[in-house]
Amino acid sequence: MSVTTTTAAADRSVCAPLPVLGRDVAVPLVTGGEVTYAALDYAASAPALQRVWDDVAAYAPYYGSVHRGAGYLSQLSTDLFENARRTVAAFLDCRPEDQLVFTRSTTDSLNLLARALPADCQVFVFETEHHASLLPWQDHRVTYLDAPRTHRQAVETLERALADRDPHGPALVCVTGASNVTGELWPVRELAAAAHAHGARIVLDAAQLAPHHPVSLRDLDVDWVAFSGHKLYAPFGSGVLAGRADWLRAAEPYLAGGGASRKVTRREDGGVDVEWHESAARHEAGSPNVIGAYAIASACKALTEAGWDTLVAREQHLVETVRAGLARIPEVRVLSLFGDDAPRVGVISFVVEGWNSSHFAAALSAEYGIGVRDGLFCAHPLVRTLLGTDPQTQGECGAPEAAPGEKSLNAIRVSFGAGTPDEHVERFVGAVRELVSDGAKWRYRTEDGRCVPAVG
């Protein structure tokens, strides 16, 4: 296996969705009445677990400054912040020598790492990456690798590229764990082995993997891992970068300021000398987001205690329900790099023949109370590769984007996870089938680049 997985032997009959915020929210329909909202855009931001929200609410009255106060609440908050660091490190199975830095997001984490790379570092990244892991490396020598069509091809492509590099200089490989477009799992362990065999390091973008599968730095043998709290059922703007400490210690602080500095002194010439911390604090300048860090730790505990066997088995049941339902609709084409049999998480993108994707997504929301996403999903090269479209072309929602037989210009993405009830995915499949067969019940127009229901 390419990631740390668990057996799918858990009994789904005893596995209910984990309670999440918003599970009972009712939304209006343009056709009249209300319906419970079906949140099927987990790949963008998953709803917060009720357990996480309750933990944060219980702590909120005790909020205090971190690392800098002598008072009781400050000491309590400092302990909570550092305990959160230990909890997340255990969740990721970090090695004793690893550092774990709290950041704002996956994007922030990977930009931090990019700033910490040695000046002559060469970076290798597949064009299939989300922009968060595709774009931060542009101040370095970057080799963009073509989209592979099998796991083996991915490993062979990387090996060829690494074989041609300067063997004496530092190198970094960046790879996703699960695609934010297709949901397909990547051969992380095999890619890590290839990177290390050629003297390179590897960072794992686990934004879409960590909410769906256990992630072990040791088992996958990756050098760093990055992920976001808002995809792991935690609210607030917090993320994580965890892994090898040497490049992080050697780099200039990501932000200069209090907390990152150990000692600051004035020089006779009027300047200042700064001694920076070598711990994770080096890259955590300013007052840290203690609530965000605590929320991530709470989510890590909740997922671990729920049991990965159970969570993975239930999600695979939902994946099979959606894929089987879409397969029975001839006008629907599901996007894939690695084929129908590739292992995947609860992220599925597709196009509908003769439909503009923005129009289709708007109808799902306005007429069925179903929230999905449409577009290129901040993974423009990958989606255009899968669709075979010209990056200069754009679609409008007022009319079908593509006539039968023509190429779609963007896609629709449905995504779900531990908090998704069966009814939501069943409603989604039924709505897709009904829209394809009967068309939309309402008129739509383009407003600020988005397709919205027409009024009047």
C-alpha positions as CSV (number, residue, x, y, z in Angstrom):
1,M,0.0,0.0,0.0
2,S,1.1,3.6,-0.7
3,V,-0.3,5.0,2.5
4,T,-0.9,3.8,6.0
5,T,-4.3,2.2,5.7
6,T,-6.6,0.1,7.9
7,T,-8.8,-2.8,7.1
8,A,-12.3,-2.1,6.0
9,A,-13.8,-4.9,8.2
10,A,-15.7,-2.6,10.5
11,D,-19.4,-3.1,10.7
12,R,-21.1,-0.1,9.1
13,S,-24.4,-0.9,10.8
14,V,-22.9,0.3,14.1
15,C,-21.1,3.3,12.7
16,A,-23.1,6.6,12.6
17,P,-21.7,9.8,11.2
18,L,-19.7,11.8,13.7
19,P,-21.7,14.8,15.0
20,V,-20.7,18.0,13.2
21,L,-21.9,21.6,13.4
22,G,-24.6,22.5,10.9
23,R,-26.0,19.0,10.6
24,D,-29.6,20.3,11.2
25,V,-29.4,23.6,9.4
26,A,-32.3,24.1,7.0
27,V,-31.9,26.1,3.8
28,P,-34.5,27.6,1.5
29,L,-35.2,26.2,-2.0
30,V,-36.0,28.4,-5.0
31,T,-38.9,26.1,-5.8
32,G,-40.4,26.7,-2.3
33,G,-40.0,25.2,1.2
34,E,-36.8,24.2,3.0
35,V,-34.6,21.2,3.3
36,T,-31.8,20.1,5.6
37,Y,-28.5,21.3,4.0
38,A,-26.4,18.6,2.5
39,A,-22.8,19.8,3.0
40,L,-20.8,18.0,0.3
41,D,-17.8,20.3,0.0
42,Y,-15.6,18.7,2.7
43,A,-12.5,19.0,0.4
44,A,-12.7,22.8,0.7
45,S,-13.6,23.0,4.4
46,A,-15.1,20.2,6.5
47,P,-17.7,21.2,9.1
48,A,-16.3,21.3,12.7
49,L,-16.9,18.3,14.9
50,Q,-19.3,19.0,17.7
51,R,-16.7,17.5,20.1
52,V,-14.1,20.1,18.9
53,W,-16.5,23.0,19.3
54,D,-17.5,21.8,22.8
55,D,-13.8,21.5,23.8
56,V,-13.0,25.0,22.5
57,A,-16.1,26.5,24.2
58,A,-15.1,24.9,27.5
59,Y,-11.6,26.4,27.3
60,A,-12.6,29.8,26.1
61,P,-13.2,31.4,29.6
62,Y,-9.7,30.3,30.5
63,Y,-8.0,32.0,27.5
64,G,-4.8,33.7,28.3
65,S,-1.5,34.8,26.7
66,V,0.9,32.0,25.7
67,H,4.5,31.7,26.8
68,R,4.7,35.2,28.2
69,G,2.6,35.5,31.3
70,A,3.1,34.6,35.0
71,G,-0.6,34.5,35.7
72,Y,-2.6,31.3,36.1
73,L,-4.6,31.6,32.9
74,S,-1.4,32.3,30.9
75,Q,0.3,29.3,32.4
76,L,-2.8,27.2,31.7
77,S,-3.0,28.4,28.1
78,T,0.7,27.7,27.6
79,D,0.3,24.2,28.9
80,L,-2.7,23.7,26.6
81,F,-0.8,25.0,23.6
82,E,2.2,22.8,24.1
83,N,0.1,19.8,25.0
84,A,-1.7,20.3,21.7
85,R,1.7,20.2,20.0
86,R,2.4,16.8,21.6
87,T,-1.1,15.5,20.7
88,V,-0.8,16.4,17.0
89,A,2.8,15.0,17.0
90,A,1.4,11.7,18.3
91,F,-1.4,11.8,15.7
92,L,1.2,12.1,13.0
93,D,3.5,9.5,14.6
94,C,6.4,12.0,14.6
95,R,9.9,10.8,15.3
96,P,11.5,12.0,18.6
97,E,13.8,14.4,16.7
98,D,11.0,16.0,14.6
99,Q,9.7,19.5,15.1
100,L,6.1,20.4,14.8
101,V,5.3,24.0,13.9
102,F,1.8,25.5,14.1
103,T,0.9,27.6,11.0
104,R,-2.2,29.1,9.5
105,S,-2.9,26.3,6.9
106,T,-1.3,23.8,4.5
107,T,-0.5,26.7,2.2
108,D,1.3,28.5,5.0
109,S,3.1,25.4,6.0
110,L,4.5,24.7,2.6
111,N,5.5,28.4,2.1
112,L,7.3,28.2,5.4
113,L,9.2,25.1,4.2
114,A,10.0,26.8,0.9
115,R,11.6,29.7,2.8
116,A,13.6,27.2,4.8
117,L,15.1,25.3,1.8
118,P,18.9,25.7,1.2
119,A,19.6,28.3,-1.5
120,D,20.7,25.8,-4.0
121,C,17.9,23.3,-3.4
122,Q,16.2,21.8,-6.5
123,V,12.5,21.0,-6.1
124,F,10.5,18.3,-8.0
125,V,6.7,18.5,-8.0
126,F,4.1,16.9,-10.2
127,E,1.8,19.2,-12.2
128,T,-1.1,17.4,-10.5
129,E,-0.6,19.2,-7.2
130,H,-3.0,21.6,-5.6
131,H,-1.7,25.2,-5.9
132,A,-0.7,25.1,-2.2
133,S,2.0,22.6,-3.0
134,L,2.6,23.6,-6.7
135,L,3.4,27.3,-6.3
136,P,5.5,28.0,-3.2
137,W,8.8,26.8,-4.7
138,Q,9.3,29.3,-7.5
139,D,12.3,31.0,-5.8
140,H,14.1,27.7,-6.3
141,R,15.0,25.6,-9.3
142,V,11.8,23.7,-9.9
143,T,11.2,20.7,-12.1
144,Y,7.5,20.2,-12.9
145,L,6.7,16.6,-13.7
146,D,4.0,15.5,-16.1
147,A,0.8,13.9,-14.8
148,P,1.3,10.1,-14.4
149,R,-1.5,7.6,-15.2
150,T,-0.4,4.8,-12.9
151,H,1.3,4.6,-9.5
152,R,4.2,2.8,-11.2
153,Q,4.5,5.6,-13.8
154,A,4.6,8.2,-11.0
155,V,7.5,6.5,-9.3
156,E,9.4,5.9,-12.6
157,T,8.8,9.5,-13.7
158,L,10.3,10.8,-10.4
159,E,13.2,8.4,-10.5
160,R,14.2,9.6,-14.0
161,A,14.0,13.2,-13.0
162,L,16.1,12.6,-9.9
163,A,18.7,10.6,-11.8
164,D,19.4,13.7,-14.0
165,R,19.9,16.1,-11.1
166,D,23.1,17.3,-9.5
167,P,23.7,14.4,-7.0
168,H,25.7,16.7,-4.7
169,G,23.1,19.4,-4.2
170,P,20.1,19.3,-1.9
171,A,16.8,18.3,-3.4
172,L,13.1,18.2,-2.3
173,V,10.2,16.2,-3.7
174,C,6.7,17.5,-2.9
175,V,3.7,15.2,-3.4
176,T,0.1,15.0,-2.3
177,G,-1.3,12.1,-0.3
178,A,-4.8,12.2,-1.8
179,S,-5.8,14.4,-4.8
180,N,-8.2,17.2,-4.0
181,V,-9.7,16.7,-7.5
182,T,-10.0,12.9,-7.9
183,G,-9.6,11.7,-4.3
184,E,-7.1,9.1,-5.5
185,L,-4.4,8.0,-3.2
186,W,-0.8,8.5,-4.3
187,P,2.0,6.0,-3.8
188,V,3.6,8.1,-1.0
189,R,5.8,5.4,0.5
190,E,7.2,4.3,-2.9
191,L,7.9,7.9,-3.9
192,A,9.6,8.5,-0.6
193,A,11.8,5.5,-1.2
194,A,12.7,6.8,-4.6
195,A,13.5,10.3,-3.3
196,H,15.7,8.9,-0.5
197,A,17.5,6.5,-2.9
198,H,18.6,9.6,-4.9
199,G,19.6,11.7,-1.9
200,A,16.5,13.9,-2.0
201,R,14.0,14.7,0.8
202,I,10.2,14.6,0.5
203,V,7.3,16.6,1.9
204,L,3.8,15.2,2.0
205,D,0.8,17.5,1.4
206,A,-1.7,15.6,3.6
207,A,-4.5,18.2,3.5
208,Q,-6.8,15.7,1.8
209,L,-5.3,12.6,3.3
210,A,-5.2,13.3,7.1
211,P,-9.0,13.7,7.4
212,H,-9.6,10.3,5.8
213,H,-6.7,8.0,6.7
214,P,-4.1,7.8,9.5
215,V,-0.8,9.5,8.5
216,S,2.5,8.2,10.0
217,L,5.7,10.1,9.2
218,R,7.6,7.0,10.2
219,D,5.7,4.4,8.2
220,L,5.5,6.6,5.1
221,D,9.2,7.6,5.7
222,V,8.5,11.2,4.6
223,D,10.7,14.1,5.9
224,W,7.8,16.5,6.4
225,V,4.0,16.5,6.4
226,A,1.7,19.5,6.1
227,F,-2.1,19.8,6.7
228,S,-4.9,22.2,7.6
229,G,-7.2,22.2,10.6
230,H,-10.2,23.4,8.6
231,K,-10.1,20.2,6.5
232,L,-9.7,18.0,9.7
233,Y,-13.0,19.1,11.3
234,A,-11.4,21.9,13.3
235,P,-12.5,25.6,12.9
236,F,-10.2,28.6,12.9
237,G,-7.2,29.3,10.8
238,S,-4.6,26.8,12.0
239,G,-2.3,24.3,10.2
240,V,0.7,22.1,10.9
241,L,4.2,21.5,9.4
242,A,5.9,18.6,11.1
243,G,9.2,16.8,10.3
244,R,12.9,17.1,10.2
245,A,14.4,20.0,12.2
246,D,17.7,20.7,10.6
247,W,16.6,22.9,7.7
248,L,14.1,24.6,9.9
249,R,16.7,25.4,12.5
250,A,19.2,26.7,9.9
251,A,16.6,29.0,8.1
252,E,15.9,32.6,9.0
253,P,12.6,32.8,11.0
254,Y,9.5,32.7,8.8
255,L,8.3,35.9,10.6
256,A,10.6,38.1,12.6
257,G,9.2,39.1,16.0
258,G,8.5,38.2,19.6
259,G,8.4,34.6,20.4
260,A,10.9,33.7,17.6
261,S,13.7,35.6,19.3
262,R,15.6,34.2,22.3
263,K,17.8,37.3,22.9
264,V,17.9,40.8,21.3
265,T,20.7,43.3,22.1
266,R,21.6,46.8,20.9
267,R,25.0,47.2,19.1
268,E,27.3,50.2,19.5
269,D,26.6,51.2,15.9
270,G,22.9,51.5,16.7
271,G,21.7,48.2,15.2
272,V,20.5,45.1,17.0
273,D,21.8,41.6,17.3
274,V,19.2,38.8,17.5
275,E,19.6,35.3,18.8
276,W,16.8,33.2,17.4
277,H,15.2,30.1,19.0
278,E,16.1,26.7,17.5
279,S,12.9,25.1,18.5
280,A,9.5,25.3,16.7
281,A,9.1,28.8,18.3
282,R,11.7,30.0,15.7
283,H,8.9,30.0,13.1
284,E,6.0,30.9,15.4
285,A,6.6,34.6,16.0
286,G,3.8,36.7,17.5
287,S,1.0,35.5,19.8
288,P,0.1,32.0,18.7
289,N,-3.4,30.9,17.7
290,V,-3.8,28.8,20.8
291,I,-7.5,28.1,20.1
292,G,-6.7,27.0,16.6
293,A,-4.0,24.6,17.9
294,Y,-6.2,23.3,20.6
295,A,-9.0,22.7,18.0
296,I,-6.7,20.7,15.8
297,A,-5.5,18.6,18.8
298,S,-9.2,18.0,19.8
299,A,-10.0,16.8,16.2
300,C,-7.0,14.5,16.2
301,K,-8.2,12.9,19.5
302,A,-11.7,12.6,18.2
303,L,-10.7,10.8,15.0
304,T,-8.3,8.5,16.8
305,E,-10.9,7.6,19.4
306,A,-13.6,7.0,16.8
307,G,-11.3,4.4,15.3
308,W,-9.8,4.5,11.8
309,D,-11.1,1.1,10.8
310,T,-14.6,2.2,11.4
311,L,-14.2,5.7,9.8
312,V,-12.5,4.3,6.7
313,A,-15.0,1.5,6.2
314,R,-18.0,3.9,6.4
315,E,-16.4,6.4,4.1
316,Q,-15.7,3.7,1.5
317,H,-19.4,2.8,1.7
318,L,-20.2,6.4,0.8
319,V,-17.7,6.4,-2.0
320,E,-19.1,3.2,-3.5
321,T,-22.7,4.7,-3.2
322,V,-21.8,7.8,-5.1
323,R,-19.6,6.1,-7.8
324,A,-22.2,3.4,-8.4
325,G,-25.0,6.0,-8.7
326,L,-23.0,8.2,-11.1
327,A,-22.0,5.2,-13.2
328,R,-25.6,4.5,-14.0
329,I,-26.0,8.0,-15.6
330,P,-24.5,7.8,-19.1
331,E,-24.1,11.6,-19.4
332,V,-21.8,11.7,-16.3
333,R,-18.0,11.2,-16.7
334,V,-16.0,10.9,-13.5
335,L,-12.4,12.2,-13.6
336,S,-9.6,10.0,-12.8
337,L,-5.8,9.7,-13.2
338,F,-5.3,6.1,-12.1
339,G,-8.5,4.4,-13.2
340,D,-11.6,3.0,-11.6
341,D,-9.8,0.6,-9.3
342,A,-7.5,3.1,-7.7
343,P,-7.9,3.5,-4.0
344,R,-9.5,6.9,-3.1
345,V,-11.0,9.0,-0.4
346,G,-14.3,10.8,-0.4
347,V,-13.5,13.3,-3.1
348,I,-15.0,12.8,-6.6
349,S,-15.0,15.2,-9.6
350,F,-17.1,14.8,-12.7
351,V,-18.6,16.5,-15.7
352,V,-22.1,16.2,-17.2
353,E,-22.4,16.1,-20.9
354,G,-24.2,19.2,-22.3
355,W,-24.1,21.1,-18.9
356,N,-22.1,24.0,-17.7
357,S,-20.6,22.9,-14.4
358,S,-21.4,26.2,-12.6
359,H,-25.0,25.9,-13.8
360,F,-25.2,22.3,-12.6
361,A,-23.7,23.1,-9.2
362,A,-26.0,26.1,-8.8
363,A,-29.1,24.0,-9.5
364,L,-28.0,21.4,-6.9
365,S,-27.8,24.1,-4.3
366,A,-30.9,26.1,-5.2
367,E,-33.2,23.3,-6.0
368,Y,-32.0,20.5,-3.8
369,G,-30.1,22.1,-0.9
370,I,-26.9,20.4,-1.8
371,G,-23.6,22.2,-1.5
372,V,-20.8,21.1,-3.9
373,R,-18.0,22.9,-5.7
374,D,-17.4,23.7,-9.4
375,G,-14.4,25.0,-11.3
376,L,-10.8,24.0,-11.4
377,F,-10.4,23.5,-7.6
378,C,-7.1,25.4,-7.2
379,A,-5.5,22.6,-9.3
380,H,-5.7,24.2,-12.7
381,P,-3.0,22.1,-14.5
382,L,-4.5,18.8,-13.3
383,V,-8.1,19.6,-14.1
384,R,-7.2,20.9,-17.5
385,T,-5.2,17.8,-18.1
386,L,-8.1,15.6,-17.1
387,L,-10.5,17.6,-19.2
388,G,-8.2,18.2,-22.2
389,T,-9.1,21.9,-22.3
390,D,-7.4,25.1,-23.4
391,P,-6.4,27.2,-20.4
392,Q,-7.5,30.3,-22.3
393,T,-11.2,29.2,-22.7
394,Q,-13.9,30.1,-20.2
395,G,-17.5,29.1,-19.8
396,E,-20.7,31.1,-19.0
397,C,-23.6,29.7,-17.1
398,G,-26.4,31.2,-19.2
399,A,-26.2,28.4,-21.7
400,P,-24.8,24.9,-21.7
401,E,-21.0,25.1,-21.6
402,A,-20.4,22.2,-23.9
403,A,-22.6,20.7,-26.5
404,P,-22.8,16.9,-26.6
405,G,-19.5,15.5,-27.6
406,E,-17.6,18.7,-26.8
407,K,-15.1,19.1,-23.9
408,S,-16.2,20.7,-20.6
409,L,-14.3,23.7,-19.4
410,N,-14.5,23.0,-15.7
411,A,-15.8,20.3,-13.4
412,I,-18.1,19.6,-10.4
413,R,-16.7,18.2,-7.2
414,V,-18.6,16.3,-4.5
415,S,-16.7,15.6,-1.3
416,F,-17.7,14.1,2.1
417,G,-16.3,12.5,5.2
418,A,-16.8,11.4,8.8
419,G,-19.8,13.7,9.4
420,T,-21.7,12.8,6.2
421,P,-25.1,11.0,6.6
422,D,-26.0,8.4,4.0
423,E,-29.1,10.5,3.1
424,H,-26.9,13.3,1.9
425,V,-25.1,11.2,-0.7
426,E,-28.3,9.4,-1.7
427,R,-30.0,12.8,-2.2
428,F,-27.0,13.9,-4.3
429,V,-27.1,10.9,-6.6
430,G,-30.9,11.3,-7.0
431,A,-30.6,15.0,-7.7
432,V,-27.9,14.4,-10.4
433,R,-30.1,11.8,-12.1
434,E,-33.1,14.1,-12.0
435,L,-31.3,17.2,-13.3
436,V,-29.8,15.1,-16.2
437,S,-33.1,13.6,-17.2
438,D,-35.5,16.5,-16.5
439,G,-33.3,19.6,-16.6
440,A,-33.3,22.5,-14.1
441,K,-36.7,23.7,-12.7
442,W,-35.5,27.3,-12.5
443,R,-33.7,29.9,-14.7
444,Y,-30.2,30.9,-13.9
445,R,-27.9,33.8,-14.9
446,T,-24.2,34.8,-14.5
447,E,-23.5,37.3,-11.7
448,D,-19.9,38.3,-10.9
449,G,-18.6,35.2,-12.6
450,R,-20.9,32.8,-10.7
451,C,-24.1,31.1,-11.8
452,V,-27.1,32.1,-9.6
453,P,-30.8,31.7,-9.7
454,A,-32.5,34.4,-11.7
455,V,-34.9,36.6,-9.8
456,G,-38.1,38.1,-11.4
